[in-house]
């Protein structure tokens, strides 16, 4: 009955893969792809404009007042202009979420751009407090309305944690242990919404060691933290073995990591005539990963869209350096959400 498994408390594990023995020269290197193909046959662009989310502390305080007046004004003109710049630069993939509080800005910008809806790949995410099957469609409909579209190309379960809705509204977060341990009812409802035409593809976010059992629609995507500082080679190997596409949020690392991340490829960047950020983004795509870099600055938006084929020796150098040091995870809300365990442990 279990749909998939993750490595945190309360969830059965049924993984069959073995971790990589470490870096193997040339084992991941491929030519960079402009698109990847999902199990449905749909194609997903390999580079997206990732929309900035509030930090965990902000999310926690905001969602205790889940429908507070005015909160949907976050984002505004700056994000709308960024979306228009991205579309002009060639982006056709936008990654957002109900929780980011800015979907209406994205939707308005897409409509105003004049680019046909069918040419754009739009992702949103189901927030933790709406995992109960009876709450899912209403939350999805809110996202569709704000995005000014009748369907999503991809809908992800935002976190492998379900919140109870009523205590949440009363000023505290309480975990729904049943839906957290067994997400099958949530997944079954998402499958129904695929059949209704409101969603084309479904997947998960921040799940580790994910295993798909026979389902009507298996998870097409797992969106996780992947960066030079947290390269997760074992998860990447598992995903390739089981044909689950990984998406990298924070692909350049956090504000604390980005300086270190961009120092390594300076020499490579000079030799290839590109920027260090373009080297790292190209490395991700050549690993077989969709990247979701975030920016509202025109130069960086355009820069992040340009990927190149890294020579084998340059790819190997970055891969070896990334996997040879202790990983550093950026986002972990376990304490902020009052959990007595680590989501990622």
Residue pairs with C-beta under 8 A, 6 or more apart in sequence:
1 182
1 184
2 11
2 12
2 14
2 182
2 184
2 213
3 182
3 183
3 184
3 187
3 212
3 213
3 215
4 183
4 187
4 204
4 207
4 210
4 211
4 212
4 213
4 219
5 11
5 12
5 13
5 14
5 15
5 209
5 210
5 211
6 160
6 207
6 208
6 209
6 210
7 13
7 208
7 209
7 344
7 345
8 160
8 208
8 341
8 342
8 343
8 344
8 345
9 341
10 177
10 180
10 181
11 160
11 180
11 181
11 182
13 209
13 211
14 211
14 213
15 209
15 211
15 238
16 211
17 209
17 234
17 237
17 238
17 241
17 242
19 234
19 237
20 233
20 234
20 237
22 323
23 233
23 319
23 320
23 323
23 324
25 316
25 320
26 312
26 316
28 236
28 286
28 287
28 288
28 315
28 319
29 286
29 310
29 312
29 315
29 316
29 319
30 286
30 288
31 286
31 309
32 46
32 282
32 285
32 286
32 307
32 308
32 309
32 310
33 46
33 285
33 288
34 45
34 46
35 43
35 44
35 45
35 46
36 43
36 44
36 46
36 245
36 288
36 290
37 43
37 44
38 44
38 201
38 220
38 221
38 245
39 201
39 217
39 218
39 220
39 243
40 200
40 201
40 217
40 220
42 121
42 153
42 200
42 201
44 93
44 121
44 153
44 154
44 201
44 221
44 245
44 290
45 91
45 92
45 93
45 121
45 290
46 285
46 290
46 291
46 307
47 91
47 93
47 281
47 285
47 290
47 291
47 293
47 304
47 305
47 307
48 91
48 93
48 94
48 95
48 121
48 123
48 247
48 290
48 291
48 292
49 82
49 83
49 86
49 91
49 93
49 94
49 95
49 292
49 293
49 294
49 295
49 301
50 95
50 249
50 292
50 293
50 294
51 75
51 79
51 94
51 95
51 96
51 97
51 100
51 102
51 106
51 294
52 79
52 100
52 294
52 296
53 59
53 97
53 99
53 100
54 62
54 74
54 99
54 100
54 101
56 331
56 333
56 336
57 336
59 99
59 333
60 173
60 333
60 336
60 337
62 68
62 71
62 101
63 99
63 127
63 129
63 168
63 173
64 168
64 169
64 171
64 172
64 173
65 71
66 129
66 168
66 169
71 101
72 101
72 102
72 104
72 146
73 101
74 100
74 101
74 102
75 100
75 101
75 102
75 104
75 105
75 106
76 102
76 105
77 105
78 296
79 102
79 105
79 106
79 109
79 296
80 105
80 106
80 108
80 109
80 112
81 109
81 296
82 295
82 296
82 297
82 301
83 94
83 105
83 106
83 109
83 110
83 113
84 109
84 112
84 113
85 298
85 301
85 302
86 94
86 301
86 305
87 109
87 110
87 113
87 115
87 120
88 113
89 301
89 302
89 305
90 305
91 301
91 305
92 115
92 119
92 120
92 121
93 120
93 121
93 123
93 290
94 106
94 110
94 120
94 121
94 122
94 123
95 123
95 223
95 247
95 249
95 292
96 102
96 103
96 106
96 122
96 123
96 124
96 125
96 147
97 103
97 124
97 125
97 127
97 158
98 124
98 125
98 126
98 127
98 130
98 139
98 142
98 143
98 158
99 125
99 127
99 158
103 124
103 143
103 146
103 147
104 146
104 147
106 122
106 147
107 146
107 147
107 148
107 149
108 148
110 117
110 120
110 122
110 147
110 148
110 149
111 148
117 149
120 153
121 153
121 154
122 147
122 149
122 152
122 153
122 154
123 152
123 153
123 154
123 155
123 156
124 140
124 143
124 147
124 152
124 154
124 155
124 156
125 155
125 156
125 157
125 158
125 205
126 136
126 139
126 140
126 155
126 156
126 157
126 158
126 186
126 190
127 139
127 158
128 158
128 159
128 161
128 162
128 163
129 135
129 162
129 163
129 164
129 165
129 168
130 136
130 138
130 139
130 165
131 157
131 162
131 163
131 176
131 179
131 183
131 186
132 162
132 165
132 176
132 179
132 185
132 186
133 185
133 186
133 188
133 189
135 165
136 186
136 189
136 190
136 193
137 189
137 193
137 198
140 152
140 155
140 193
140 198
140 199
141 198
143 152
144 150
144 151
144 152
144 198
150 197
150 198
151 197
151 198
151 199
151 200
152 198
152 199
152 200
153 200
153 201
154 199
154 200
154 201
154 202
154 203
154 220
154 221
155 190
155 193
155 199
155 201
155 202
155 203
156 202
156 203
156 204
156 205
156 221
156 223
157 183
157 186
157 187
157 190
157 203
157 204
157 205
157 207
158 205
158 206
159 205
159 206
159 333
159 343
160 180
160 183
160 204
160 206
160 207
160 343
161 175
161 180
161 337
161 339
161 343
162 175
162 176
162 178
162 179
162 180
162 183
162 186
163 173
163 174
163 175
163 176
164 174
164 175
164 176
167 173
167 174
168 174
172 338
173 337
173 338
175 337
175 339
179 185
179 186
187 202
187 215
190 199
190 202
190 217
191 202
191 215
191 216
191 217
193 199
194 200
194 201
194 202
194 217
201 217
201 220
201 221
202 217
202 219
202 220
203 219
203 220
203 221
203 222
203 223
204 210
204 219
204 221
204 222
204 223
205 222
205 223
205 224
206 223
206 224
206 225
206 343
207 219
207 222
207 224
208 224
208 235
208 344
209 235
209 238
210 219
210 222
210 238
210 239
210 242
210 244
211 242
212 218
212 219
212 242
212 244
219 244
220 244
220 245
221 244
221 245
221 246
221 247
221 290
222 239
222 244
222 245
222 246
222 247
223 246
223 247
223 248
223 249
223 292
224 232
224 235
224 246
224 247
224 248
224 249
225 232
225 248
225 249
225 250
225 329
225 330
225 331
226 232
226 236
226 246
226 248
226 249
226 250
226 251
226 284
226 289
227 248
227 250
227 251
227 252
227 253
227 257
227 261
227 330
228 252
228 253
228 257
228 260
228 261
228 264
228 280
228 283
228 318
228 321
228 322
229 253
229 254
229 257
229 260
229 261
229 322
229 327
229 328
229 330
230 253
230 327
230 328
230 329
230 330
231 319
231 322
231 323
231 327
232 327
233 323
235 246
236 246
236 287
236 288
236 289
238 244
239 245
239 246
240 288
245 288
245 289
245 290
246 288
246 289
246 290
247 289
247 290
247 291
247 292
248 284
248 289
248 290
248 291
248 292
249 292
250 294
250 330
250 331
251 280
251 281
251 284
251 291
251 292
251 293
252 258
252 261
252 262
252 277
252 280
252 281
252 293
253 260
253 261
253 330
254 330
256 330
257 328
257 330
261 276
261 280
262 276
262 277
262 280
263 276
264 276
264 318
264 321
265 276
265 279
265 280
265 314
265 318
266 276
268 276
268 279
268 310
268 314
268 317
268 318
269 275
269 276
269 278
269 279
272 279
272 308
272 310
272 314
274 282
274 306
274 308
275 303
277 293
277 300
277 303
277 304
278 303
278 304
278 306
278 307
278 308
279 310
279 314
279 318
280 318
281 291
281 293
281 304
281 307
282 307
282 308
282 309
282 310
283 310
283 315
283 318
283 319
284 291
285 291
285 307
286 309
286 310
286 315
287 319
291 304
293 300
293 304
295 301
295 304
310 318
329 344
332 342
332 343
332 344
333 343
334 341
334 342
334 343
334 344
